[in-house]
Amino acid sequence: MAPSETLKKRKFAVLGARSVGKSSLVLQFIDNVWHENYYPTIEEHFNKTVTYNGAKYDCEVIDTAGQDSESILNAKHAIGIHGFVLVYSVTSRTSFDMIQVVYDKIIDFCGVTDIPCVIVGSKVDLTTRQVSAEEGQALAKTNKAAWVETSAKNNLNVAKVFDLVLGEVEKNSPSQQGDPPASRCLLM
Ligand SMILES: Nc1nc2c(ncn2[C@@H]2O[C@H](COP(=O)(O)OP(=O)(O)OP(=O)(O)O)[C@@H](O)[C@H]2O)c(=O)[nH]1
């Protein structure tokens, strides 16, 4: 990197129902590791430098605890966040239904109509599918979000998730030179 070139910082929150594979996705992206065992997450932060459109970005990824429809959105997972990764499992209709719930909580909290976001259908290596690709795409279209299906187990489309969310963030960056607004949330 040229001395004058500054690393752009971007912060992403990974949200979704319990056990959909958020941590597995993040760990595969950050460290290229895969764990079969399930360890519920409280909250973990990771950093990775990625290149997008020839520029280097220092990406902070927040792996959050699983949500349900009763969960209150943690302010830390909306304020100062540039892009959102919303994960459901293609093997769980309930987790798919949670995506709109979480999306709506974020836009309500931030007082905006849409957010830079990628919707992720995880665990496509499993044969017990409950949510079709068409349903995933339709949900993403409704919410003006990017969409992709992944398998953390087989490292399928994992890097693409973060490429897509970075793309959604940079799309909203006016000049694509400066920093885009971080979720446009204000603390009063
Ligand atoms: N077959 C398969 N299993 C997966 C995949 N991703 C995650 N799992 C499994 O699903 C279980 C839950 O994965 P986690 O990554 O811990 O899920 P999480 O969403 O972080 O869970 P919470 O911390 O409770 O929110 C674990 O047993 C993983 O091994 C995948 O791509 N394929």
Ligand as a Chemical Component Dictionary entry (heavy atoms), coordinates in Angstrom:
data_LIG
# 
_chem_comp.id                   LIG 
_chem_comp.type                 NON-POLYMER 
_chem_comp.pdbx_formal_charge   0 
_chem_comp.three_letter_code    LIG 
# 
loop_
_chem_comp_atom.comp_id 
_chem_comp_atom.atom_id 
_chem_comp_atom.alt_atom_id 
_chem_comp_atom.type_symbol 
_chem_comp_atom.charge 
_chem_comp_atom.model_Cartn_x 
_chem_comp_atom.model_Cartn_y 
_chem_comp_atom.model_Cartn_z 
_chem_comp_atom.pdbx_ordinal 
LIG N1  N1  N 0 -24.114 -28.299 7.611  1  
LIG C1  C1  C 0 -23.852 -27.058 7.987  2  
LIG N2  N2  N 0 -23.898 -26.726 9.286  3  
LIG C2  C2  C 0 -23.619 -25.453 9.633  4  
LIG C3  C3  C 0 -23.269 -24.461 8.672  5  
LIG N3  N3  N 0 -23.040 -23.311 9.327  6  
LIG C4  C4  C 0 -23.228 -23.576 10.632 7  
LIG N4  N4  N 0 -23.576 -24.855 10.822 8  
LIG C5  C5  C 0 -23.818 -25.528 12.107 9  
LIG O1  O1  O 0 -24.933 -24.916 12.739 10 
LIG C6  C6  C 0 -24.716 -24.847 14.145 11 
LIG C7  C7  C 0 -24.847 -23.393 14.599 12 
LIG O2  O2  O 0 -23.782 -22.647 13.991 13 
LIG P1  P1  P 0 -23.282 -21.264 14.597 14 
LIG O3  O3  O 0 -22.331 -20.711 13.613 15 
LIG O4  O4  O 0 -22.817 -21.422 15.994 16 
LIG O5  O5  O 0 -24.658 -20.456 14.601 17 
LIG P2  P2  P 0 -24.937 -18.976 15.161 18 
LIG O6  O6  O 0 -25.943 -18.373 14.256 19 
LIG O7  O7  O 0 -23.672 -18.226 15.376 20 
LIG O8  O8  O 0 -25.605 -19.312 16.575 21 
LIG P3  P3  P 0 -25.897 -18.276 17.810 22 
LIG O9  O9  O 0 -24.597 -17.919 18.405 23 
LIG O10 O10 O 0 -26.776 -19.058 18.735 24 
LIG O11 O11 O 0 -26.644 -17.123 17.276 25 
LIG C8  C8  C 0 -23.332 -25.443 14.430 26 
LIG O12 O12 O 0 -23.475 -26.792 14.825 27 
LIG C9  C9  C 0 -22.629 -25.359 13.076 28 
LIG O13 O13 O 0 -21.661 -26.367 12.896 29 
LIG C10 C10 C 0 -23.206 -24.854 7.291  30 
LIG O14 O14 O 0 -22.899 -24.079 6.382  31 
LIG N5  N5  N 0 -23.510 -26.165 7.014  32 
# 
loop_
_chem_comp_bond.comp_id 
_chem_comp_bond.atom_id_1 
_chem_comp_bond.atom_id_2 
_chem_comp_bond.value_order 
_chem_comp_bond.pdbx_ordinal 
LIG N1  C1  SING 1  
LIG C1  N2  DOUB 2  
LIG C1  N5  SING 3  
LIG N2  C2  SING 4  
LIG C2  C3  DOUB 5  
LIG C2  N4  SING 6  
LIG C3  N3  SING 7  
LIG C3  C10 SING 8  
LIG N3  C4  DOUB 9  
LIG C4  N4  SING 10 
LIG N4  C5  SING 11 
LIG C5  O1  SING 12 
LIG C5  C9  SING 13 
LIG O1  C6  SING 14 
LIG C6  C7  SING 15 
LIG C6  C8  SING 16 
LIG C7  O2  SING 17 
LIG O2  P1  SING 18 
LIG P1  O3  DOUB 19 
LIG P1  O4  SING 20 
LIG P1  O5  SING 21 
LIG O5  P2  SING 22 
LIG P2  O6  DOUB 23 
LIG P2  O7  SING 24 
LIG P2  O8  SING 25 
LIG O8  P3  SING 26 
LIG P3  O9  DOUB 27 
LIG P3  O10 SING 28 
LIG P3  O11 SING 29 
LIG C8  O12 SING 30 
LIG C8  C9  SING 31 
LIG C9  O13 SING 32 
LIG C10 O14 DOUB 33 
LIG C10 N5  SING 34 
# 
